[in-house]
Amino acid sequence: MESRESLKAYIASIRNYKILTKEEQLALVEKARAGDQKAFTDLINSNLLLVVSIAKKCSRRGVSTMDLVQEGNLGLLMAAKRFKASFNTAFSTYAYLWIQQYMIRFIRNKIPMIKIPERKSELKGLYNVASLDAPLSDSEDLSLGEIVEDKSQNPESLFSEKLLAGELLSLVSTLPKNEKAALSERFGINGGGQKSLRETGERLGVSAEYVRQLENRALRRLRRQYACV
């Protein structure tokens, strides 16, 4: 009850901060990089409600939503320090990844659930686990493609890709055996390259339609159980 009341009080305290457009955020970024501390603070404040929104999606038993908000705010600060206008994306889009990464790390330290594979070869081909246009959850308009950086291979985009790849691979590893096998074959998670529904069916000894059902079921499961990723 105390945590719930604290969250309500916190939301009330930040509710009046203006939600900025992409252009307004970029203007603040430029001023902040020139040393304007007020611009930096305004940039942070304009995204505090975003942190709360992500924290609610990541919330689960044994983890306080307010704790997640605090961790997410650290991720937001990191994003604000690292973001550059040359990334060619909205600041809030870029910050989303940092915020959720800090929250997920906190959850795993608090409630160990998933072991992240460390072998680089296991990350190969992971980005096609879900369509980049597919929403991250049934209630979230933001798509996977929107939090993956532009294809220009700057250091920040490469870092973001590695973070997201590790998280997605971890989630896929929790699926039932048949669903995991279907996604692994379909999207090249096993390093063998992407395969069509028919090719996957032949590999697994089932029909293409059944592969499609497994794929859809797996993606729904991931979005429902781990919507914050």
Summary of the structure (lengths in Angstrom):
residues: 229
radius of gyration: 19.1
end to end distance: 26.6
largest distance: 61.8
contacts: 679
relative contact order: 0.10
helix: 67%
strand: 3%
